[in-house]
């Protein structure tokens, strides 16, 4: 418990340093500091959460590695760095998607929430189209292009499936999971705007802050038991 509190204090300190350097004209230093936040949250998960699940653990590990690779970015060929990091992130979201999917009875979901599923599908297609329009002028058809499209499709799938999961279970755990996915999507949209449209400090601050909030919600949900499973066990 003491070590967990130390980690929480360290995460708060690192985040505060990131904000300070970001808004006082040292964005490069801020970026290098910010990449420590997610690995520290991952470490907090392994230290503080008793009931760990395989796929959620893999999601956290695979997402933390690209953050740490920033420290050796200059020693790597850029394309190699880009492909490794994005492939790991794609794999991370696949693991998160599996983690959510395995606890949902989709036949029951489709039976009970047909309208919601249709609306979600339309919204996801629209958001995917908007993201495609933003990144397509900057990319040619290539492995890089396929990775970007796959990445964006996956985050939208995670959001949609997590919302269906909340509709289906309607408990605190599924709510935190959905809020985490929602923050991830918003942060990724802001990150795309930061990379492709306007390189501004405020956008980078919002991107990092939303991602920290996303991982906070994901960490909180991992500490809770699945109430739906508990009810089924009692029955």
N, C-alpha and C positions, 0 to 999 in steps of 0.2 A: 504493500500500500504506500509506504514511504517513497519507494522508487517511482511509483506511478505519479505521486505528487511532484516529485523532482522533474519528471518528464513533462508534466503539464506546465510547470513553471518555465521550463526550458523552451517549450513550444511557444508560450506566450512571449518570452523574451525575444526569440528569433523572429516571430511575427512583428513585434514592435520595432525591431531593428530594420526589418524589411520596409515597413511603412516609412520610417525615418529616412533611410537612404533613398527610397523611391521619390519622396517629395522634396528632398534637399539636394537634388541634382546629381545623384550617384546611382543611376539605374543599373549599371553593370554589377556593382557591388550588391545592390538590392536583389538582383536576379540570382546571384550565387548564394546569397543568404536564404532566399525563399525556397530553394530546392531542398533545404534541410528539413522543412516543415513536414512534408508528407512522410519521409522515412521515419521521423520521430513519432508521428502519429501511428505508423505501422508498428513500431517498436512498442508503443503504449498498448496497442491491441494485443500483442503477444504476451505482454507482461500482466495486463489487467483483466483480460477476458478469459473466463474459465472454459466455457463451452465453445471451442473454436471449430469452424467447419472448413473442410478441405478447399472448396471452390472459392469461398470468400477470402481465405488465407492466401490462396494463389493469386487472386485479384490484387490484393494489397502488395504482395511481393513483386509481382510483375509490373505493377504501377510505380513502385518505389525505385526499382533499378534504373529506369531512364532518368529519373530525377538526379540520382547520384552520378550517372554517366556524364552529366554536364561538367563535372570537375576534370574529366579527361578528354573533353571535346576537342581541345586544341591539338591533342596528340593523335587524333583519329582523322581519317579522310572524312570529309563532311557527309558524302553520300552514305558511307558505311554507318556513321553515327545516326543519320536520319533514318535509314532502313531498320537498324537495330531498335532504336527507341520507339518508332511507330509500330513495328511488328509486336514488340512487347506490350505496348498500350492496347493494340487490337486484341491480343491474347488475353490481357487483363479484363477487358470488357466482355469478352466471350465467357470467361470464368464467372464474372458477376451475373451475366445473363443466365447461365446455367444454375447458379445459386438461387436466383429468383424463380426460374422456370420449374425447378424440381419440386417446389412446394405448392404448385398451383394445379388444380384439376381443371384443365382447359375446356373439357366438355361441359363442365358445370358453369364455367365462366361464360362460354358462348351461349349457353342456354339462358342464363340469367341477365347477361349484359350485352345483348346483341346491338342495341343502339349505341352504347358507349364504345363498343369495339369498332363500329363503322365510323363514328366521329373521330376516334383516335387514329384510325388508319388514314382518314382524310387529312387530319392535322399533321400527322407524321410525314405524309407525302408532300404537303405544302412546305413544311419546315425543311425537308430534304431538298426540295426544289430551290428554296431561298439560299441555302448553304451552297448548293451546287452553282448557282448564279454568281455567288461571291468569289468562290475559289477557281471556277473554270477559266476566267481570263488569264490567270497567273500560271496555269498548269497545262501541259500538253498531255495527250494520251500516252501514258507510261506507267511503270510500276508505282511511281510516286503518286500519280493521279488515282490509280486503283486503291492504293493505301488510304489516301485522303477520303475517297468516297466510302470505302469500307468502314473506316473509323467513324465517319459521320452517321452512317446507317446504324451502326452498333449503338451509339449513344442515344439515338432516337428510339431504337428497340428497347434499350434498358429503361428509358423513361416510360414508354408505353406499357411494357410488361409490369413494371413496378406499380404503375397506376392501376392496372387490372388486378394486380396482387392486393392492392389496398381495397379496391371495390369488393374483392372476393372475401378477404379476411376481416377488414374493418377493425383492426386493432392497432395498438401503439407501435408495435414492431414494424408492421407494414407501412404505417404512416411515416416513420423515420426513414425507412428505406426509400419511399417515394420522394420525400423531401430531399434526401441525399442525391437521388437521381436527377431531380429537378434542378438543384444547384449545379450539378455537373454539366447539364445541358446548357444552362444559362452562362456558366463560366466558359464553356467551349465556344459558344456563339460570340461572346465578348473577345475571347482569344483570337478567333478568326478575324474579327473586326480590327483587333490590335495588329495582327500580322499583315493582313491584306489591305486594310483601308486607312487606318490612322494610328501611327505609333505614338500613343500618348500615355503619360504616367498614370492618369486616372483609370484608363482601360486596364492597364496591367495590375493596378491595385485592386480593381473590381474582380478581375480574373482570379488572382491569387486568393482574395478574401472569400469569394464564392466557393473556391475549391477547398479551402480550409473548412468552411461551413459544411460543405458536402461530406467531407470525411468525418466531421464531428457527428453528423446525423447517422452515417454508416457505422461509426464506432458505437454509438448509442444503441442502434438496433441490434448489433451483434451481442449486446449484453442482455437482451430480453429473450424470453422463451416465446415460441410460436403458440399463441393462444388457441388457434384453430386445431393444432395437433394435440394440445392439452385436452380440449373438449372431446375430440375423437377418442383419445386414450381413456377418458372417463366413461364414455359411452360403451 
